[in-house]
């Protein structure tokens, strides 16, 4: 039997075709019992059957295999569970006959509290605490609910039957076929599913309300939520029904199931899960309250719903062959969710906001410890860590890059062909490239393999020499080290205006291009401003390419002027800023040059550009503080000046008919001013918060500015005056809206008093905070609170490991607490602490977090060596 241990995949001598699964969950004892009969095709000589099972007790006497050819049940003399490998090995002692037979097993399990497998979630109904039963099987946890071939390529049909108390609502992937009442229990059987992977099987049992709609071709769509919250499901319902119609057109294939249920689960580790026909969500990703949700909450619901429904085609109908190709699922669903959201809400300018996805991808992929989009997976424990910004965000970004290169129409037609060819089956990355090659006539496989098979991305350096534009590519690393690698880079450039535009591929390490030939113009060199010269050149127009650009000093100055004079689109203004920030962090250019560029954004009002500038400002202020306290206060003062213009334009109160983007921007700008200690902002925020405490429905504190007010209150809290902190805890305890709770949790640790930060972190581990939400409490730890957070993590590590260690959330604890540090000593301390405590499932995150500490430390050292920074900051502030 030992031959099956330590293998990444199950042996291929038996192929499952159909599961007949019966489950009986006990929501009071939190246990379940079940039986499964699996139609199995024996396709090679074997005396063994090997399948996945974990955390289950299998009743040995119930195990049998009945070949169709003999109809005599065979019982295996040996039934052995290898817990570490999560496999069940059945040894029948004799070679099994080829062909189809039925494998039967009986088993028992526990409804766990780990938010994976078949688990329990708690909720209150009429003041009484109750359990619901929920499944979360992706990536490899169906095996915790029933023995199965738990790999994406082992597709089968599923016939599910549940035995539950009569007062509860039981849901599964398919509609109910029949229901029989037996005393206070009912036996509910569902229609058989189409062929699908085990990770998409879903079951939810609890008390729910719902709202209902239909798509244009009659598919029933429902949003289920806790009793009393049905109205909060209406927005998601509208988005869901419209999105299913839209994808039917885009993919040229109808939605394959008769119904689509979407359900809000109070305890849920991820954001949502695309189970076929029964999509599960965190409450914050599905429910929208007209009165108490912010504009950003509304947008989150729309993009998450669109993402999950895209998976019904990309992932569920056509499934990746193995987790190496996870990006096919996640990158595509991310990209296409923007397509759908843009179609439903064009006024949100969501494609500009897509830059946030690209930036997250670029940030992670700038690390030595990144990984390729297509990543080898050798054990189920490694899968969780690749649900990251590479699979989702870099994946989505290279798809956008390819679509922009091939053209939208060709891209769409080729995708439809790919889905048609691989429906109800599995695909690899190459299969997608083949479909796109056939549709476009372009060598897509050759173009794309440099982006998916090697990690990292290039920085393209640009300079003007003797009327020629010289470009050179090299791997960009945030550490500033030289990196290996070469890419086929789709270069787009404009000179002086968007009318003069050129696209070409940079396939070699470098190239020189005559601007007159290329664009019919030249660039002004030095003081030469002759007729026919352009004042700027922008490379990577619309940031469509997944790479960074480093300009020489004269090109950078031209772009700074073009930014200030609003000659560039918001997307290009964003790109120039983000590349400059990344190059400064990598010590490829000075902090002085970054701050000088930022001063050109003083009249910026675009949401996405300012939102990124705010994120950059937090980082720069903290790094400044690590370099020199006096420098930090100067930089804070500088950023307060940069954000004053937008704050003045937006004010505190929403304006009649204002845009969704302005509503989101107001909150972010005011939060930044509060964090940087702007006195007027702090006073006004506290005044409005006091009015809110007196009346939760006051118009003085609408949802979009609540976080700003909460952060302001925490800036004033300290160990001798905790009143603001205690008031916020009171609001937290009184609300039953998840979005309000997470908004408060995300504000508490921003307090500059380490004693209060310590209190907050302990509160986060209390019973008052759901395990899924603890990380919100770590998300905004103040610069002054870092050390306290690190000590707390070490002290509580055993508890944190026991509570979150079996899922992916534990990795977020490490990155949140470790990454903000900026000293080599701290990196060493972290390494020493985790030397005996790391596990394979957190190894990658730990290395990435320590690498970030080194990057920060090097940046601090280089800032200390910059001359006259303090004077420059003062000068920029006074301009």
C-alpha positions in Angstrom: 0.0 0.0 0.0 2.9 2.3 0.7 3.4 2.9 -3.1 0.5 5.3 -2.9 1.9 7.6 -0.2 3.5 10.9 -1.0 2.1 11.1 -4.5 0.7 14.5 -5.8 -2.0 12.8 -7.8 -4.3 9.8 -7.4 -3.5 6.7 -9.6 -5.5 6.5 -12.8 -6.6 2.9 -12.8 -10.2 3.7 -11.7 -12.4 6.5 -13.2 -15.5 7.8 -11.3 -18.6 8.5 -13.5 -21.4 9.2 -11.1 -21.9 9.8 -7.3 -25.1 8.9 -5.5 -24.5 10.8 -2.2 -26.8 10.8 0.8 -26.0 13.0 3.8 -27.7 13.4 7.2 -26.3 16.5 9.0 -27.1 16.9 12.8 -27.0 20.7 13.4 -27.3 20.3 17.2 -24.6 17.7 17.7 -22.6 19.2 14.8 -22.0 15.8 13.2 -23.0 14.1 9.9 -23.5 10.6 8.6 -23.5 9.6 5.0 -23.3 7.0 2.3 -22.0 7.2 -1.2 -22.4 4.8 -4.2 -19.9 5.6 -6.9 -20.2 4.3 -10.5 -16.6 3.4 -11.2 -14.9 2.4 -14.4 -11.9 0.1 -13.8 -9.6 0.8 -16.8 -6.4 -1.0 -15.8 -5.3 -4.1 -13.9 -5.4 -3.4 -10.2 -6.3 -5.0 -6.9 -6.5 -1.6 -5.2 -9.0 1.3 -5.3 -7.4 4.6 -4.2 -9.5 7.7 -3.5 -9.4 10.8 -1.3 -10.8 11.0 2.2 -9.8 13.2 5.2 -11.2 13.8 8.7 -13.8 11.1 8.1 -14.3 7.8 9.8 -15.2 5.2 7.2 -17.2 2.2 8.3 -15.0 -0.7 7.0 -17.9 -3.2 7.0 -19.9 -0.9 4.7 -17.3 -0.9 1.9 -17.9 -3.0 -1.2 -17.4 -3.0 -4.9 -19.9 -4.7 -7.2 -18.7 -5.2 -10.8 -21.6 -4.9 -13.2 -20.3 -8.1 -15.0 -20.8 -10.4 -12.0 -23.2 -8.5 -9.7 -21.4 -10.2 -6.8 -20.3 -7.7 -4.1 -16.5 -7.8 -3.3 -15.4 -6.7 0.2 -11.9 -5.4 0.6 -10.0 -7.3 3.4 -7.9 -4.2 4.0 -9.3 -0.6 4.3 -6.5 1.9 5.3 -6.7 5.7 5.6 -3.4 7.6 5.2 -4.2 10.8 7.0 -1.1 12.7 5.9 -1.8 12.0 2.2 -5.6 12.3 2.7 -6.2 9.1 0.8 -8.2 5.9 1.5 -6.7 2.7 0.1 -8.9 -0.3 -0.5 -7.1 -3.6 -1.0 -9.3 -6.2 -2.5 -6.6 -8.9 -2.6 -7.4 -9.9 -6.2 -7.3 -8.1 -9.6 -10.6 -6.4 -10.1 -12.5 -7.0 -13.4 -12.3 -4.2 -16.0 -15.4 -2.2 -16.7 -18.0 -0.4 -14.7 -19.0 -1.4 -11.1 -20.4 0.3 -8.0 -18.3 1.2 -5.1 -20.2 1.7 -1.8 -19.0 3.3 1.4 -20.6 4.5 4.7 -19.0 7.2 6.7 -19.3 9.8 9.5 -17.8 13.2 10.1 -17.9 16.3 12.3 -19.3 19.7 11.1 -16.1 21.5 11.9 -15.5 25.2 12.7 -12.6 25.7 10.2 -14.6 27.1 7.3 -13.6 24.2 5.0 -15.1 20.9 4.0 -18.6 20.4 5.5 -18.6 22.9 8.4 -20.9 24.9 10.7 -21.6 28.6 10.7 -23.5 30.3 13.5 -26.2 32.9 13.4 -29.0 34.3 15.6 -32.7 33.8 14.9 -35.2 35.4 17.3 -32.4 35.9 19.8 -31.4 32.3 19.8 -28.0 31.1 18.6 -28.2 28.5 15.8 -25.9 26.5 13.5 -26.2 26.2 9.7 -24.3 23.5 7.7 -22.2 24.8 4.8 -19.7 23.3 2.3 -16.5 24.9 1.0 -14.7 22.3 -1.1 -12.2 24.3 -3.2 -9.4 23.5 -3.6 -9.3 20.1 -2.1 -11.8 19.6 0.7 -14.7 17.7 -0.8 -12.8 14.7 0.7 -13.7 16.1 4.2 -17.4 15.5 3.4 -17.4 12.2 1.4 -14.8 9.9 0.0 -14.2 10.9 -3.6 -11.7 11.4 -6.5 -11.0 15.0 -5.3 -9.2 16.3 -8.4 -10.5 18.8 -11.0 -10.0 16.4 -13.9 -12.1 13.6 -12.3 -15.4 15.0 -13.4 -18.7 13.0 -12.8 -22.4 13.6 -12.3 -23.8 14.0 -8.8 -27.2 12.7 -7.4 -27.6 14.2 -4.0 -30.1 13.4 -1.2 -30.3 15.2 2.2 -32.1 14.2 5.3 -32.8 17.3 7.4 -35.3 18.7 10.0 -38.5 19.8 8.3 -38.3 23.5 9.4 -34.9 24.1 7.7 -34.1 25.1 4.1 -31.8 22.6 2.4 -30.0 23.8 -0.8 -27.7 22.1 -3.3 -26.4 22.6 -6.8 -29.6 21.4 -8.6 -33.3 22.1 -8.1 -35.3 19.8 -5.7 -36.8 16.7 -7.5 -38.8 15.3 -4.6 -39.4 15.9 -0.9 -40.8 13.3 1.5 -41.7 14.2 5.1 -41.0 11.6 7.7 -42.1 12.9 11.2 -40.0 15.9 12.0 -37.4 15.1 9.3 -37.7 15.5 5.5 -35.8 13.6 2.8 -35.0 15.9 -0.1 -33.6 14.6 -3.3 -32.2 16.8 -6.1 -32.0 16.5 -9.8 -28.8 14.8 -11.1 -26.2 17.4 -11.9 -24.3 17.7 -15.2 -20.8 16.4 -15.3 -18.6 18.5 -12.9 -15.6 18.5 -10.6 -15.9 17.6 -6.9 -14.7 21.0 -5.7 -17.9 22.5 -7.1 -20.4 20.3 -5.2 -22.3 22.4 -2.6 -24.8 21.9 0.2 -26.2 24.5 2.6 -28.8 23.8 5.4 -30.3 26.5 7.6 -33.0 29.1 8.1 -33.2 31.6 5.2 -35.3 34.2 3.4 -34.8 34.9 -0.3 -35.6 37.3 -3.1 -36.2 36.0 -6.6 -35.9 37.0 -10.3 -35.5 35.4 -13.7 -33.0 35.8 -16.6 -34.4 36.7 -20.0 -34.6 33.0 -20.9 -36.3 31.9 -17.8 -33.5 30.7 -15.5 -34.6 31.2 -11.9 -32.2 33.4 -9.8 -32.5 33.7 -6.1 -30.5 35.5 -3.4 -30.8 33.7 0.0 -29.8 35.4 3.3 -30.5 35.3 7.0 -34.2 35.8 8.0 -35.0 39.5 8.0 -32.3 40.6 5.6 -34.0 39.8 2.3 -34.1 43.4 1.2 -30.3 43.6 1.3 -30.2 40.9 -1.4 -32.0 42.9 -4.1 -29.0 44.7 -5.5 -27.0 41.4 -6.0 -30.2 39.8 -7.5 -30.4 42.6 -10.1 -26.7 42.2 -10.9 -26.9 38.4 -11.0 -29.8 38.1 -13.4 -28.3 40.8 -15.8 -24.9 39.2 -15.7 -26.1 35.7 -16.6 -27.7 37.3 -19.7 -24.6 39.1 -20.5 -22.3 36.1 -20.3 -24.7 34.0 -22.3 -24.1 36.5 -25.2 -20.4 37.0 -24.6 -19.5 33.3 -24.4 -22.1 32.3 -27.0 -23.2 29.4 -24.7 -26.3 29.5 -22.5 -26.0 29.1 -18.7 -26.1 25.3 -18.3 -28.2 24.8 -15.2 -31.9 25.4 -14.5 -31.4 27.7 -11.5 -28.8 30.0 -9.9 -28.9 30.4 -6.1 -26.6 32.9 -4.4 -26.4 32.7 -0.6 -24.8 34.9 2.2 -23.0 32.8 4.8 -22.1 34.5 8.2 -18.8 32.6 8.5 -16.9 32.3 5.3 -13.1 32.2 4.8 -12.8 33.5 1.2 -14.9 36.3 -0.5 -17.1 33.9 -2.4 -17.2 30.5 -4.0 -18.5 29.7 -7.4 -20.2 26.3 -6.7 -22.2 25.3 -9.7 -25.8 26.7 -9.3 -25.3 27.5 -5.6 -22.7 30.3 -5.1 -21.7 31.0 -1.5 -20.6 34.5 -0.3 -19.5 36.4 2.7 -22.3 38.7 3.7 -20.1 41.7 2.8 -19.8 40.5 -0.8 -23.5 39.8 -1.4 -25.6 42.1 0.8 -26.2 45.8 0.2 -28.1 48.0 2.6 -29.4 51.2 1.0 -29.0 53.2 4.3 -25.8 51.8 5.8 -23.6 50.5 3.0 -21.0 52.7 1.3 -20.5 53.1 -2.5 -17.4 51.0 -2.2 -19.6 48.2 -0.7 -22.0 48.4 -3.6 -19.1 48.1 -6.1 -17.6 45.1 -4.2 -20.9 43.3 -4.4 -21.2 43.9 -8.2 -17.7 42.8 -9.1 -17.8 39.7 -6.8 -21.1 38.6 -8.2 -19.9 39.1 -11.7 -16.6 37.2 -10.9 -18.5 34.2 -9.5 -21.0 34.0 -12.3 -18.2 34.2 -14.9 -16.9 31.0 -13.3 -20.1 29.1 -14.2 -18.5 29.1 -17.7 -14.8 29.6 -17.0 -14.1 27.0 -14.4 -17.3 25.1 -14.0 -18.3 24.2 -17.6 -14.6 24.2 -18.7 -12.4 23.3 -15.8 -8.6 23.5 -15.4 -7.0 20.1 -15.7 -4.9 20.6 -12.5 -4.1 23.4 -10.1 -1.1 24.4 -12.1 -3.7 26.1 -14.4 -5.7 27.7 -11.6 -5.0 31.1 -13.2 -7.2 30.0 -16.1 -10.1 30.1 -13.7 -9.2 33.0 -11.5 -7.4 35.3 -14.0 -10.3 35.0 -16.4 -13.1 35.4 -13.9 -11.3 38.5 -12.6 -10.9 40.1 -16.0 -14.4 39.2 -17.2 -16.0 40.5 -14.0 -14.7 44.0 -15.0 -16.2 43.5 -18.5 -19.6 42.7 -17.0 -19.5 45.5 -14.3 -18.5 48.0 -17.0 -21.5 47.0 -19.1 -23.9 47.3 -16.2 -22.4 50.5 -14.6 -20.4 52.4 -17.2 -20.4 55.5 -14.9 -18.1 53.6 -12.5 -15.2 53.8 -15.0 -14.3 50.3 -13.7 -11.6 49.7 -16.4 -9.6 52.6 -14.9 -10.1 50.9 -11.5 -8.7 47.7 -13.0 -5.3 49.3 -12.6 -5.6 48.4 -8.9 -5.6 44.7 -9.9 -2.6 45.2 -12.1 -0.7 47.1 -9.4 -1.3 44.3 -6.8 0.0 41.8 -9.4 3.1 44.0 -10.1 3.8 44.4 -6.4 3.8 40.7 -5.6 5.6 39.8 -8.9 8.4 42.3 -8.2 9.6 39.9 -5.4 12.3 37.2 -5.9 9.9 35.0 -4.0 7.1 35.3 -6.6 6.1 32.4 -8.7 5.1 31.9 -12.4 1.4 32.1 -13.4 1.7 28.4 -14.2 3.1 26.9 -11.0 3.9 23.3 -10.2 1.7 21.9 -7.4 3.0 18.8 -5.8 0.8 18.5 -2.7 -2.7 19.5 -1.8 -1.3 21.6 1.0 0.5 23.9 -1.5 -2.7 24.8 -3.4 -4.0 27.4 -1.0 -1.0 29.7 -1.3 -1.4 30.1 -5.1 -4.9 31.7 -4.7 -2.9 35.0 -4.7 -2.3 38.2 -6.7 -0.4 36.2 -9.3 -3.2 33.8 -10.2 -5.9 36.4 -9.9 -4.4 39.8 -10.7 -1.4 39.1 -12.9 -3.5 36.5 -14.6 -6.2 39.1 -15.3 -3.6 41.6 -16.4 -1.9 39.4 -19.0 -5.4 38.6 -20.4 -6.1 42.3 -20.7 -2.7 42.8 -22.4 -3.4 39.9 -24.8 -7.0 41.1 -25.6 -5.7 44.6 -26.2 -3.0 43.2 -28.6 -5.4 40.9 -30.5 -8.5 43.1 -30.5 -11.7 42.7 -28.6 -13.8 41.0 -31.3 -11.2 38.3 -32.3 -10.6 37.7 -28.6 -14.3 37.1 -27.9 -14.9 34.8 -30.8 -11.9 32.7 -30.0 -13.0 32.4 -26.4 -16.4 31.2 -27.4 -14.8 28.6 -29.6 -12.6 27.5 -26.7 -15.6 27.1 -24.4 -17.5 25.2 -27.0 -14.6 22.8 -27.6 -13.9 22.0 -24.0 -17.4 22.2 -22.4 -18.0 19.6 -19.7 -14.4 18.7 -19.8 -10.9 20.0 -18.7 -8.3 22.3 -20.3 -4.8 23.4 -19.9 -3.3 26.9 -20.6 -2.0 25.6 -24.1 -5.6 24.8 -25.1 -6.6 28.4 -24.6 -3.6 29.7 -26.6 -4.4 27.2 -29.4 -8.0 28.6 -29.7 -6.7 32.2 -29.7 -4.1 31.3 -32.3 -6.7 29.7 -34.6 -9.0 32.8 -34.2 -6.3 35.5 -34.7 -3.5 33.9 -36.8 -1.0 35.3 -34.2 1.6 33.1 -32.5 -0.2 33.4 -29.2 1.6 30.5 -27.5 5.0 32.1 -28.3 3.9 35.5 -27.2 2.4 34.4 -23.9 4.7 31.6 -22.6 7.2 34.2 -21.5 4.5 35.8 -19.3 3.0 32.6 -17.8 5.9 30.2 -17.6 8.5 32.4 -16.0 8.0 34.6 -12.9 8.4 38.3 -12.9 8.1 41.0 -15.5 10.3 43.6 -17.3 11.1 47.2 -16.7 11.6 48.9 -20.0 14.2 51.7 -19.8 13.7 54.6 -22.3 16.1 57.3 -23.3 16.5 59.7 -26.3 19.8 59.7 -28.1 20.5 61.5 -31.4 16.8 61.6 -32.3 16.4 57.9 -31.6 14.3 56.3 -28.8 16.4 53.6 -27.2 14.6 50.9 -25.2 16.1 48.2 -23.1 14.3 45.5 -21.0 15.4 43.8 -17.9 13.6 42.0 -15.1 12.2 44.4 -12.5 12.8 43.5 -8.9 11.6 45.6 -5.9 14.9 44.8 -4.2 16.8 46.7 -6.9 18.9 43.6 -7.7 19.5 42.7 -11.3 17.1 39.9 -12.4 17.1 37.2 -15.1 14.6 36.9 -17.8 13.4 38.2 -21.2 9.9 38.8 -22.5 8.1 39.6 -25.7 6.9 43.0 -24.7 3.9 44.7 -26.5 5.2 48.3 -26.7 2.6 51.1 -27.3 3.7 54.7 -27.4 2.4 58.2 -27.9 4.3 61.3 -28.7 2.9 64.7 -27.7 -0.7 63.6 -28.3 -2.8 60.5 -28.4 -3.2 61.0 -32.2 0.4 60.0 -32.8 0.5 56.4 -31.6 2.6 53.4 -32.5 2.5 49.7 -31.4 5.2 47.1 -31.9 6.8 44.1 -30.1 10.1 44.4 -28.3 11.4 40.8 -28.7 15.1 41.3 -28.0 16.9 42.7 -25.0 17.0 46.2 -26.5 16.1 48.3 -29.6 16.6 51.8 -31.1 13.8 53.4 -33.1 13.9 56.5 -35.3 11.1 58.7 -34.0 10.7 60.5 -37.3 10.1 57.2 -39.1 8.0 55.8 -36.3 5.7 58.7 -35.5 6.6 61.5 -37.9 7.9 63.7 -35.1 10.9 64.2 -32.9 11.2 64.9 -29.2 12.5 68.2 -27.9 16.0 67.7 -26.5 17.3 70.2 -24.0 16.0 73.7 -24.7 15.2 72.8 -28.4 11.5 73.5 -28.7 11.3 73.7 -32.5 8.2 73.3 -34.5 7.3 69.6 -35.0 8.9 68.5 -31.8 6.8 66.8 -29.1 7.0 67.8 -25.4 6.4 64.2 -24.1 6.5 60.5 -24.9 4.4 58.0 -23.0 5.2 54.3 -23.3 2.7 51.6 -22.3 -0.3 53.7 -23.3 -3.4 52.9 -21.1 -1.1 50.7 -19.0 -2.3 47.8 -21.2 1.1 45.9 -20.7 2.1 44.1 -17.6 5.5 45.9 -17.2 7.0 49.1 -15.8 8.8 51.9 -17.6 11.8 53.9 -16.5 12.3 57.2 -18.3 15.6 59.2 -18.5 15.5 62.6 -16.7 14.4 64.6 -19.7 11.6 62.3 -20.7 10.5 62.1 -17.0 10.4 65.9 -16.9 8.3 66.1 -20.0 5.8 63.6 -18.5 5.7 65.6 -15.2 4.7 68.7 -17.1 2.1 66.8 -19.2 0.6 65.5 -15.9 0.4 68.9 -14.4 -1.2 70.4 -17.6 -3.7 67.5 -17.7 -2.5 66.4 -21.2 -2.5 62.7 -20.2 -5.5 60.4 -19.5 -6.1 59.4 -15.9 -4.9 55.8 -16.7 -1.5 57.2 -17.9 -1.2 59.6 -15.0 -1.7 56.6 -12.7 0.9 54.5 -14.6 3.6 57.2 -14.4 3.0 57.6 -10.7 3.0 53.9 -9.9 6.1 53.2 -11.9 7.9 56.1 -10.2 6.9 54.8 -6.8 8.1 51.3 -7.6 11.4 52.5 -9.0 12.0 54.7 -5.9 11.4 51.7 -3.7 13.8 49.7 -5.7 16.3 52.5 -5.3 16.5 53.0 -9.1 15.5 56.6 -8.6 15.5 59.0 -5.6 12.7 59.7 -3.2 13.3 63.4 -4.1 12.3 62.7 -7.7 9.2 60.7 -6.6 8.0 63.6 -4.4 8.7 66.2 -7.1 6.5 64.1 -9.5 3.8 63.8 -6.8 3.7 67.6 -6.5 2.3 67.6 -10.1 -0.8 65.8 -8.8 -2.0 68.6 -6.5 -5.1 69.2 -8.5 -5.8 65.6 -9.2 -9.5 64.6 -8.8 -9.7 61.2 -10.6 -10.8 58.5 -8.0 -8.4 55.8 -9.1 -5.3 58.0 -9.5 -5.9 59.7 -6.1 -6.7 56.4 -4.4 -3.4 55.0 -5.5 -1.6 58.2 -4.5 -3.1 57.9 -1.0 -1.9 54.3 -0.7 1.6 55.5 -1.8 1.5 58.3 0.7 0.9 56.0 3.6 3.9 53.9 2.6 6.2 56.9 2.0 5.3 58.5 5.3 6.1 55.2 7.2 9.4 54.7 5.3 10.2 58.4 6.0 9.6 57.8 9.7 12.0 54.9 9.7 14.6 57.1 8.0 14.2 60.3 10.0 11.5 61.5 12.4 11.9 65.1 11.3 11.6 64.1 7.7 8.3 62.3 8.5 6.6 65.3 9.8 7.7 67.3 6.7 6.4 64.6 4.4 3.0 64.4 6.3 2.7 68.2 5.9 3.5 67.9 2.2 0.8 65.2 1.6 -1.8 67.2 3.6 -1.1 70.0 1.1 -1.5 67.6 -1.9 -4.9 66.3 -0.7 -6.3 69.7 0.3 -7.5 70.5 -3.2 -9.6 67.4 -3.5 -10.9 67.6 0.1 -12.0 71.2 -0.6 -13.8 70.3 -3.8 -15.6 67.3 -2.3 -16.4 68.6 1.1 -17.9 66.5 3.9 -21.5 66.1 2.6 -22.7 64.2 -0.4 -23.9 66.5 -3.3 -27.1 66.0 -5.1 -26.5 63.8 -8.2 -22.8 63.3 -7.5 -20.9 60.4 -9.0 -20.3 57.0 -7.4 -16.6 57.7 -7.8 -16.8 61.0 -5.9 -18.7 59.3 -3.1 -15.8 56.7 -2.8 -13.1 59.4 -3.1 -14.5 61.6 -0.3 -14.0 58.9 2.3 -10.5 58.0 1.2 -9.2 61.6 1.1 -10.7 62.5 4.5 -9.2 59.2 5.9 -5.8 60.2 4.7 -6.1 63.7 6.2 -7.1 62.1 9.5 -4.2 59.7 9.5 -1.7 62.5 8.8 -3.1 64.5 11.7 -4.8 67.3 9.9 -6.3 69.3 12.7 -9.5 70.7 11.0 -10.3 67.2 9.6 -9.9 65.6 13.0 -12.1 68.1 14.7 -14.9 67.9 12.1 -14.8 64.1 12.1 -15.2 63.9 15.9 -18.1 66.4 15.8 -19.9 64.3 13.2 -19.1 61.1 15.1 -20.6 62.5 18.2 -23.8 63.3 16.3 -23.8 59.8 15.0 -23.5 58.4 18.5 -26.6 60.4 19.5 -28.5 59.3 16.4 -27.4 56.4 14.1 -29.6 57.7 11.3 -28.1 61.2 11.3 -27.3 62.7 7.9 -24.0 64.1 9.3 -22.3 60.7 8.9 -23.3 58.9 5.7 -21.7 55.4 5.2 -19.1 56.8 2.7 -17.3 58.9 5.3 -17.8 56.7 8.4 -14.4 55.0 8.1 -12.7 58.5 7.9 -14.6 59.5 11.1 -13.7 56.2 12.9 -10.0 56.6 12.0 -10.1 60.2 13.2 -11.6 59.1 16.5 -8.8 56.5 16.9 -6.1 59.1 16.2 -7.3 60.9 19.4 -7.7 57.8 21.6 -5.0 57.0 24.1 -4.5 55.1 27.3 -5.6 58.0 29.5 -8.7 58.8 27.3 -10.3 55.7 25.8 -13.7 57.2 25.4 -13.6 57.3 21.5 -12.4 53.7 21.3 -15.1 52.5 23.7 -17.8 54.4 21.7 -16.6 52.6 18.5 -16.8 49.2 20.3 -20.3 50.1 21.3 -21.3 50.8 17.7 -19.6 47.5 16.7 -21.6 45.5 19.2 -24.9 47.2 18.3 -24.9 46.7 14.5 -25.8 43.5 12.8 -24.5 44.7 9.4 -21.2 42.9 8.5 -20.0 45.8 6.4 -20.3 48.1 9.4 -18.5 45.7 11.7 -15.6 45.3 9.2 -15.4 49.1 8.7 -14.9 49.5 12.5 -12.5 46.6 12.8 -10.4 48.1 10.0 -10.1 51.5 11.8 -9.3 50.5 15.4 -5.6 49.6 15.1 -4.8 52.9 13.3 -4.4 54.4 16.8 -0.9 55.8 17.4 -0.9 54.7 21.1 0.6 51.2 21.3 -1.4 50.4 24.5 -4.6 50.8 22.6 -3.3 48.8 19.6 -2.6 46.0 22.1 -6.2 46.2 23.4 -7.5 46.1 19.8 -5.4 43.0 18.9 -6.7 41.2 21.9 -10.3 42.2 21.1 -9.8 40.8 17.6 -9.1 37.3 19.1 -12.2 37.5 21.3 -15.5 35.7 20.7 -17.0 39.1 19.6 -15.1 38.9 16.3 -15.8 36.1 13.8 -12.7 34.2 12.8 -13.2 35.3 9.2 -13.0 39.0 10.3 -10.0 39.0 12.6 -7.7 40.1 9.8 -9.6 43.4 9.3 -8.3 44.3 12.8 -4.7 43.8 11.6 -5.1 45.6 8.3 -4.4 49.2 9.4 -1.9 48.9 12.3 -0.3 52.2 12.9 3.5 52.8 12.5 3.7 53.1 16.2 1.8 49.9 16.8 4.1 47.6 14.7 6.2 46.4 17.5 3.3 45.6 19.7 1.6 43.7 16.9 4.8 41.6 16.4 5.1 40.7 20.1 1.4 39.9 20.1 1.8 37.6 17.1 4.6 35.7 18.8 2.7 35.4 22.1 -0.5 34.2 20.5 1.0 32.1 17.7 0.0 28.8 19.2 -3.6 29.9 19.5 -3.6 31.5 16.0 -2.1 28.3 14.6 -4.8 26.2 16.1 -7.6 28.5 15.0 -6.6 29.5 11.5 -3.7 27.0 10.7 -5.7 24.7 8.5 -6.8 27.3 6.0 -5.2 30.1 4.0 -6.1 32.9 6.4 -3.1 32.2 8.6 -0.8 33.4 5.9 -2.5 36.8 6.1 -1.6 37.1 9.8 2.1 36.7 8.8 2.1 39.2 5.9 0.1 41.8 7.8 2.3 41.9 10.8 5.8 41.2 9.3 5.8 43.1 6.0 5.6 46.7 7.4 9.0 46.4 9.2 12.1 48.1 7.8 15.2 46.8 9.5 17.6 43.9 8.8 17.6 43.0 12.6 13.8 42.6 12.5 14.0 40.3 9.4 16.5 38.1 11.3 14.3 38.0 14.4 11.3 36.9 12.3 13.3 34.2 10.6 14.5 32.9 13.9 11.0 32.8 15.4 9.5 30.9 12.4 12.5 28.6 11.9 10.8 25.9 14.0 7.2 27.1 13.4 6.7 27.3 9.6 4.6 24.8 7.7 4.6 24.1 3.9 1.3 25.9 3.5 2.8 29.2 4.8 6.4 28.9 3.6 5.9 31.0 0.5 4.2 33.9 2.3 6.8 33.9 5.1 9.7 34.2 2.5 7.8 37.0 0.7 7.1 38.9 3.9 10.8 38.7 5.0 11.8 39.8 1.5 9.6 42.9 1.9 11.3 43.8 5.2 14.7 43.7 3.4 13.4 45.9 0.6 12.1 48.4 3.1 15.3 48.3 5.1 17.4 49.0 2.0 15.1 51.8 0.9 15.4 53.4 4.4 19.3 53.2 4.1 19.2 54.9 0.7 16.8 57.7 1.8 19.2 58.5 4.7 21.9 59.1 2.1 19.8 61.6 0.0 21.0 65.1 0.4 18.7 68.1 1.2 15.5 66.0 1.3 14.1 67.9 4.2 14.7 71.3 2.4 13.1 69.9 -0.8 10.0 68.7 1.0 9.6 72.1 2.7 10.0 73.8 -0.7 7.5 71.5 -2.4 5.0 72.1 0.5 5.2 75.9 0.1 4.8 75.8 -3.7 
